[in-house]
Amino acid sequence: MMKTVALIAAIVLPLWNIPLIVRVIRRKSSGDISLYWALGVWCCFLLMAPAGFVSQDIVWRVFNIVNLFLFSFVVFIVVLYRKKK
């Protein structure tokens, strides 16, 4: 039962990136999101991903896959909607 709850949480937690993506697209601006933060977090996820992909722990593996995919989309949207000053 604990493993099932953890697996559900591993899938649901990265879904909280979707409102961020939607907000940036609606406003057509990502000016309130630090580019350094987004790229820093994404680089950390990228460096952790190989360990997650080969892990025997299904929760860690699923979390890494879903989170890397969704946060990569966040970074893409943030960079795409970056206003030049």
C-alpha positions as CSV (number, residue, x, y, z in Angstrom):
1,M,0.0,0.0,0.0
2,M,2.8,2.5,0.9
3,K,4.5,1.7,-2.5
4,T,1.3,2.5,-4.3
5,V,0.7,5.7,-2.5
6,A,4.4,6.7,-3.2
7,L,4.0,5.8,-6.9
8,I,0.9,8.0,-7.2
9,A,2.7,10.9,-5.5
10,A,5.7,10.4,-7.8
11,I,3.4,10.9,-10.8
12,V,1.2,13.7,-9.3
13,L,4.0,15.9,-7.8
14,P,5.6,16.8,-11.2
15,L,2.1,17.7,-12.5
16,W,2.3,20.9,-10.4
17,N,4.5,22.2,-13.2
18,I,1.5,22.4,-15.5
19,P,-0.1,25.5,-13.8
20,L,3.2,27.2,-14.1
21,I,3.4,26.4,-17.8
22,V,-0.2,27.6,-18.4
23,R,0.4,30.8,-16.5
24,V,3.5,31.7,-18.6
25,I,1.7,30.9,-21.8
26,R,-1.4,32.9,-20.8
27,R,0.6,36.0,-19.9
28,K,3.0,35.5,-22.8
29,S,5.9,36.3,-20.4
30,S,8.2,34.5,-18.1
31,G,9.8,37.6,-16.6
32,D,8.9,36.7,-13.0
33,I,10.7,33.3,-13.3
34,S,14.4,33.4,-12.8
35,L,16.2,31.9,-15.8
36,Y,19.1,30.9,-13.6
37,W,16.7,29.1,-11.2
38,A,15.0,27.2,-14.0
39,L,18.2,26.2,-15.7
40,G,19.9,25.3,-12.4
41,V,17.0,23.1,-11.3
42,W,16.8,21.5,-14.7
43,C,20.6,20.8,-14.7
44,C,20.3,19.1,-11.3
45,F,17.4,17.0,-12.6
46,L,19.4,16.1,-15.6
47,L,22.4,15.0,-13.5
48,M,20.1,12.9,-11.2
49,A,18.2,11.3,-14.1
50,P,20.7,8.5,-15.0
51,A,20.6,7.2,-11.4
52,G,16.8,7.3,-11.5
53,F,16.6,5.6,-14.9
54,V,18.6,2.5,-13.7
55,S,17.2,2.4,-10.2
56,Q,15.3,-0.8,-9.1
57,D,13.0,1.5,-7.1
58,I,10.0,2.0,-9.3
59,V,8.9,5.2,-7.4
60,W,12.2,6.9,-7.9
61,R,12.4,5.8,-11.6
62,V,8.9,7.0,-12.4
63,F,9.4,10.3,-10.6
64,N,12.6,11.0,-12.5
65,I,11.0,10.2,-15.9
66,V,7.9,12.3,-15.3
67,N,9.7,15.2,-13.5
68,L,12.5,15.4,-16.1
69,F,9.9,15.5,-19.0
70,L,7.6,18.1,-17.4
71,F,10.4,20.3,-16.0
72,S,12.1,20.2,-19.4
73,F,8.9,21.6,-20.8
74,V,8.9,24.3,-18.1
75,V,12.4,25.4,-19.0
76,F,11.5,25.4,-22.7
77,I,8.5,27.6,-22.1
78,V,10.4,29.9,-19.8
79,V,13.2,30.4,-22.4
80,L,10.6,30.7,-25.2
81,Y,8.6,33.4,-23.5
82,R,11.6,35.3,-22.1
83,K,11.2,39.0,-22.9
84,K,14.3,40.8,-24.1
85,K,15.1,43.9,-22.1
